[in-house]
Structure formats: structure tokens, C-alpha cells
Amino acid sequence: MTEHEFDRMIDQAADRFERAVEHAAGQFERAMEAGANHLDRSLTAAWDGSNLFRWSVCGAQLLAGAGLLAAAKYFASAGQRAACFCCAGTGAAVLAAALLRIALLRGN
């Protein structure tokens, strides 16, 4: 086998590999888009069609915010200031977002 033939075989193998990777990436992308669209449609349908689902999401969000504020209180009493500020800030943001969502989407 000459050097030219070897180079040609390597180039062909690299081309086949590149096509295989591009094909697999295309399949993966199409599958992810189909799955994401299905998930978006099902969550939107659940949100629009079920008061129980909306109340459950609202309750979970409020509980998460309250839990983060409780964790902030625990960290403050333990003397861990960085964790306290992190939990307090995140908890306040979660509660503010929940209350804002409730205020803006009261009619839904």
C-alpha cells in the first residue's frame, strides 16, 4: 500500500465517520424537538385545563419559598452567613415570583 492509497483510505473513513455523526446528531435533535414539543403541549394543556394542577404548582412554589426562608433562619442561627444569605435571597425571590404570578394571573 502506498502513502497515497493510505491517505485516501483515511480520508474516506473520516468522511464516513463525519456523515454518521451528523446523521446521529440530526436524529437526536429531531427526537429532542418532538419530545420537548410534546412536553410543552401536555404542560400547557394541564395548566389550561385543570384548576387542581394550577393550585398544586402554586402551593409547591409557595412551600419551596417558605422552606428556603426556614433554611435561612437555621443557617443564621448556626452562624453560616453565606448559606443564610443565599437561602434568604432565593426564598424571597421564589415567594415574590409566586405572589407576582398570582397577582397577574388571578383570572386564570
C-alpha positions as CSV (number, residue, x, y, z in Angstrom):
1,M,0.0,0.0,0.0
2,T,1.4,3.3,-1.0
3,E,1.2,6.5,1.0
4,H,-1.3,8.0,-1.4
5,E,-3.6,5.0,-1.0
6,F,-3.3,5.1,2.8
7,D,-4.2,8.8,2.8
8,R,-7.2,8.2,0.5
9,M,-8.5,5.4,2.8
10,I,-8.1,7.6,5.9
11,D,-10.0,10.4,4.2
12,Q,-12.8,8.1,3.2
13,A,-13.0,6.7,6.7
14,A,-13.1,10.2,8.1
15,D,-15.9,11.2,5.7
16,R,-17.9,8.1,6.7
17,F,-17.4,8.9,10.3
18,E,-18.5,12.6,9.8
19,R,-21.6,11.5,7.9
20,A,-22.5,9.0,10.7
21,V,-22.0,11.7,13.4
22,E,-24.1,14.3,11.5
23,H,-26.9,11.7,10.9
24,A,-26.9,10.7,14.6
25,A,-27.0,14.3,15.7
26,G,-29.9,15.1,13.3
27,Q,-31.8,12.1,14.7
28,F,-31.1,13.2,18.2
29,E,-32.2,16.8,17.5
30,R,-35.4,15.7,15.9
31,A,-36.2,13.4,18.8
32,M,-35.5,16.1,21.3
33,E,-37.7,18.6,19.5
34,A,-40.5,16.1,19.3
35,G,-40.2,15.3,23.0
36,A,-39.9,18.9,24.0
37,N,-42.9,19.9,21.9
38,H,-45.0,17.1,23.4
39,L,-44.0,18.1,26.9
40,D,-44.8,21.7,26.2
41,R,-48.2,20.8,24.8
42,S,-49.0,18.5,27.7
43,L,-48.0,21.0,30.4
44,T,-49.9,23.8,28.7
45,A,-53.0,21.6,28.4
46,A,-52.7,20.6,32.1
47,W,-52.2,24.3,33.1
48,D,-55.2,25.5,31.0
49,G,-57.5,22.6,31.8
50,S,-57.0,21.8,35.5
51,N,-57.5,24.1,38.4
52,L,-56.1,21.4,40.6
53,F,-52.8,21.4,38.6
54,R,-52.6,25.2,38.9
55,W,-53.2,25.1,42.7
56,S,-50.7,22.3,43.1
57,V,-48.0,24.3,41.2
58,C,-48.8,27.4,43.2
59,G,-48.7,25.5,46.5
60,A,-45.4,23.8,45.7
61,Q,-43.9,27.2,44.8
62,L,-45.0,28.8,48.0
63,L,-43.8,25.8,50.0
64,A,-40.4,26.0,48.3
65,G,-40.0,29.7,49.1
66,A,-41.1,29.1,52.8
67,G,-38.7,26.2,53.1
68,L,-35.8,28.3,51.8
69,L,-36.6,31.0,54.3
70,A,-36.7,28.4,57.1
71,A,-33.3,27.1,55.9
72,A,-32.0,30.7,56.0
73,K,-33.1,31.0,59.6
74,Y,-31.4,27.7,60.5
75,F,-28.2,28.8,58.8
76,A,-28.3,32.2,60.6
77,S,-28.6,30.5,64.0
78,A,-25.7,28.2,63.1
79,G,-23.5,31.2,62.1
80,Q,-23.2,30.3,58.4
81,R,-23.7,33.7,56.9
82,A,-23.1,32.8,53.2
83,A,-25.6,30.0,53.2
84,C,-28.1,32.1,55.1
85,F,-27.9,35.0,52.6
86,C,-28.1,32.5,49.7
87,C,-31.2,30.8,51.0
88,A,-32.9,34.0,52.1
89,G,-32.3,35.7,48.7
90,T,-33.5,32.7,46.8
91,G,-36.5,32.1,49.1
92,A,-37.5,35.8,48.8
93,A,-37.2,35.6,45.0
94,V,-39.3,32.5,44.8
95,L,-42.1,34.0,47.0
96,A,-42.0,37.2,45.1
97,A,-42.4,35.4,41.8
98,A,-45.2,33.3,43.2
99,L,-47.1,36.3,44.5
100,L,-46.5,38.2,41.3
101,R,-47.8,35.3,39.3
102,I,-50.9,35.1,41.5
103,A,-51.5,38.8,41.2
104,L,-51.1,38.9,37.4
105,L,-52.9,35.6,36.5
106,R,-55.7,35.9,39.1
107,G,-58.4,35.5,36.4
108,N,-56.9,32.1,35.1
